[in-house]
């Protein structure tokens, strides 16, 4: 399912800059997802990655021809006037979503976390990020053009105004290959994962 990026599909050969906005440039599964999207040639024009600090993952994006800009998003937007779309990665970029939306730039926001409403302020406090509050996240969920969840349950947890589900690491399974699955129906199948764990491997 790729409808969250349908906007980009129509502009593959067109003009303008696409921003990629990760939380950081550490070596992580979240950044690997973002790297895979870029490597898939979803857009063949100018792609600029904006991040507040450098990190070991930066060269991997540069190998794909992505321009890496370290610093404030506002400064990059002043320098690059033809931004037409952005991809934000992880819940920690909620403030970026709000800035872009306020300037009329549509973005897809990929959520990897599994935080309840009660957990959001606790998790943000642990990270001591002054850009983020529970209200920041709430506003981003309302204004983002396409909030991408990795499973249906995660989407239901966050309740975005404009939500899309793109399943990750949940391929179709032929029950005949797994005898124990033959007695399991879609209504009874449930994989329980502790709250707060990454949701990337969940099914619907």
C-alpha positions as CSV (number, residue, x, y, z in Angstrom):
1,X,0.0,0.0,0.0
2,X,1.6,3.3,-1.1
3,X,-1.2,5.8,-1.1
4,X,0.5,7.9,1.5
5,X,3.0,8.7,-1.1
6,X,0.6,9.0,-4.1
7,X,1.4,12.7,-4.2
8,X,5.0,12.0,-5.0
9,X,4.1,9.4,-7.5
10,X,2.6,12.0,-9.7
11,X,5.7,14.3,-9.5
12,X,8.5,11.8,-10.1
13,X,9.8,13.6,-13.2
14,X,8.8,17.1,-12.2
15,X,10.4,20.1,-10.6
16,X,11.0,21.2,-7.0
17,X,12.7,20.0,-3.8
18,X,11.6,17.3,-1.5
19,X,12.7,17.5,2.1
20,X,13.6,14.5,4.2
21,X,13.4,15.2,8.0
22,X,14.7,12.6,10.4
23,X,14.9,13.0,14.1
24,X,18.7,12.4,14.0
25,X,21.3,10.6,11.9
26,X,22.1,7.8,14.2
27,X,22.3,4.2,12.9
28,X,18.7,3.0,13.6
29,X,15.8,1.1,12.1
30,X,13.8,4.3,11.7
31,X,16.5,5.9,9.6
32,X,16.9,2.7,7.6
33,X,13.2,2.9,6.7
34,X,13.7,6.5,5.5
35,X,16.8,5.4,3.5
36,X,14.8,2.6,1.8
37,X,12.2,5.1,0.7
38,X,14.8,7.4,-0.9
39,X,16.6,4.4,-2.4
40,X,13.4,3.3,-4.0
41,X,13.5,6.4,-6.3
42,X,10.2,7.8,-5.2
43,X,11.4,11.2,-6.5
44,X,14.1,11.8,-9.1
45,X,14.4,15.5,-8.5
46,X,16.3,17.4,-5.8
47,X,16.1,15.8,-2.3
48,X,17.5,17.6,0.7
49,X,17.8,16.0,4.2
50,X,17.5,18.4,7.1
51,X,18.6,17.4,10.6
52,X,19.6,19.4,13.7
53,X,22.8,17.4,14.1
54,X,25.1,15.2,12.1
55,X,25.6,11.4,12.6
56,X,27.0,8.2,11.1
57,X,24.0,7.7,8.8
58,X,24.6,10.9,6.8
59,X,27.0,9.3,4.3
60,X,24.4,6.6,3.5
61,X,22.0,9.3,2.3
62,X,24.8,11.2,0.5
63,X,25.6,8.0,-1.5
64,X,22.1,8.2,-2.9
65,X,22.6,11.8,-4.1
66,X,20.8,13.4,-1.2
67,X,22.0,16.8,0.0
68,X,22.5,16.8,3.8
69,X,21.9,20.1,5.6
70,X,22.7,20.3,9.3
71,X,20.9,23.0,11.2
72,X,17.5,24.6,11.7
73,X,14.6,23.8,9.3
74,X,13.6,27.5,9.2
75,X,17.0,28.4,7.8
76,X,16.8,25.8,5.1
77,X,13.4,26.9,4.1
78,X,14.7,30.5,3.7
79,X,17.5,29.2,1.4
80,X,15.4,26.7,-0.6
81,X,12.2,28.3,-1.9
82,X,10.9,25.5,-4.1
83,X,10.1,22.8,-1.4
84,X,6.9,21.0,-2.5
85,X,6.7,18.0,-0.2
86,X,8.4,16.5,2.9
87,X,8.8,13.2,4.7
88,X,9.1,13.4,8.5
89,X,10.3,10.4,10.5
90,X,9.4,9.4,14.0
91,X,7.1,11.1,16.5
92,X,10.0,13.3,17.6
93,X,9.6,15.3,14.4
94,X,6.1,16.5,15.4
95,X,7.3,20.1,15.6
96,X,8.7,19.8,12.1
97,X,5.3,18.7,10.8
98,X,3.7,21.7,12.4
99,X,6.2,24.1,10.9
100,X,5.8,22.6,7.4
101,X,2.0,22.5,7.6
102,X,1.9,26.1,8.7
103,X,3.8,27.1,5.6
104,X,1.5,25.1,3.3
105,X,4.0,22.3,2.6
106,X,2.3,18.8,2.6
107,X,4.2,16.1,4.3
108,X,4.0,12.4,5.2
109,X,4.8,11.7,8.8
110,X,6.0,8.1,9.6
111,X,5.4,7.0,13.1
112,X,7.4,4.1,14.6
113,X,6.6,4.5,18.3
114,X,3.8,2.9,20.2
115,X,3.0,5.5,22.9
116,X,-0.4,5.9,24.6
117,X,-1.6,9.4,25.4
118,X,-0.4,9.0,28.9
119,X,3.0,7.8,27.8
120,X,3.7,10.7,25.3
121,X,4.6,13.4,27.9
122,X,6.6,10.8,29.9
123,X,8.6,9.7,26.9
124,X,9.2,13.3,25.7
125,X,10.4,14.3,29.2
126,X,12.9,11.5,29.2
127,X,14.4,12.9,25.9
128,X,14.5,16.5,27.2
129,X,13.6,17.9,23.8
130,X,12.4,21.5,24.3
131,X,10.7,21.5,20.8
132,X,8.2,18.9,21.8
133,X,5.2,18.6,24.1
134,X,2.1,16.5,24.1
135,X,0.3,19.4,22.6
136,X,2.9,19.6,19.8
137,X,2.2,16.0,18.9
138,X,-1.6,16.5,19.1
139,X,-1.5,19.4,16.7
140,X,0.7,17.5,14.3
141,X,-1.7,14.5,14.3
142,X,-4.5,17.0,13.3
143,X,-2.7,18.9,10.6
144,X,-0.4,16.4,8.9
145,X,-1.4,15.6,5.3
146,X,-0.6,11.9,5.7
147,X,0.3,10.4,9.0
148,X,1.7,6.9,8.3
149,X,1.2,4.1,10.7
150,X,2.8,0.6,10.4
151,X,-0.3,-1.2,11.4
152,X,-4.0,-0.6,11.9
153,X,-3.8,-0.8,15.7
154,X,-1.1,1.9,15.8
155,X,-3.3,4.1,13.6
156,X,-6.2,3.6,16.0
157,X,-4.0,4.4,19.0
158,X,-3.0,7.8,17.6
159,X,-6.2,8.7,15.7
160,X,-4.7,11.1,13.1
161,X,-7.0,13.2,11.0
162,X,-5.4,12.0,7.8
163,X,-4.0,8.6,8.4
164,X,-2.6,5.9,6.2
165,X,-1.4,2.3,7.1
166,X,1.6,0.8,5.4
167,X,2.4,-2.6,6.7
168,X,6.0,-3.3,7.5
169,X,7.6,-6.8,7.8
170,X,4.2,-8.5,7.7
171,X,4.2,-10.6,4.5
172,X,1.3,-12.8,3.5
173,X,1.6,-16.2,5.2
174,X,0.4,-19.5,3.7
175,X,-1.2,-21.4,6.7
176,X,-0.5,-24.7,5.0
177,X,3.2,-24.2,5.6
178,X,2.6,-23.7,9.4
179,X,0.2,-26.3,10.9
180,X,-0.3,-24.3,14.0
181,X,-1.7,-21.4,12.0
182,X,-4.3,-23.5,10.2
183,X,-6.7,-23.3,13.2
184,X,-6.1,-19.5,13.6
185,X,-8.6,-17.2,12.0
186,X,-8.0,-13.4,11.3
187,X,-10.5,-12.6,14.2
188,X,-8.6,-14.7,16.7
189,X,-5.0,-13.9,15.7
190,X,-3.5,-11.3,18.0
191,X,0.1,-10.5,18.7
192,X,0.6,-8.8,22.0
193,X,3.5,-6.4,22.3
194,X,4.2,-4.3,25.4
195,X,3.2,-0.6,25.2
196,X,6.2,1.5,24.3
197,X,7.8,-1.0,22.0
198,X,8.5,-0.2,18.4
199,X,5.5,-1.1,16.2
200,X,7.3,-1.9,13.0
201,X,6.7,-5.7,13.2
202,X,3.0,-5.5,14.0
203,X,0.3,-6.8,11.8
204,X,-3.2,-5.3,11.6
